[in-house]
Amino acid sequence: DVLVYVGDLSTLFSNLKTLAKPSEEHKSYFVFSCEKIDDEHNDKGWKLLSSGRYGHSRKYIEDALELLGYEEMAYREIVPRKEKGEDVKGHMFIFGIGGADAEEFGEGMHAVYGDSTDEL
């Protein structure tokens, strides 16, 4: 629950790609969650919420990372926490870059977590 403190994630994502050093032999994964806003909230794809945290749309996240060459490997809508007794809408993503193989990653996740990753 770190990305809720940053609005525009493009510089962060670009820096992560540099650190990942993607290549055919080197697989890198980026697993994270953030608060969810609907795509129609604004043109930017992110918004400062009344909680003082930022929410991001699924489309914004996917477009920003796919532009850098990341492949979306899994997505799930989640409830990262409760605020004032109410569920906070969130989403969790898994992206890969470089030699990352979505099928291989999925098989590994399934081996570790079993059927609970079917929706992930």
Secondary structure, 3 states (H helix, E strand, C coil): CCHHHCCCCHHHHHHHHHHHCCCCCCEEEEEEEEEECCHHHCCCCEEECCCCCEEECHHHHHHHHHHCCCEEEEEEEECCCEECCEECCEEEEEEEEECCCHHHHHHHHHHHHHHHHCCC
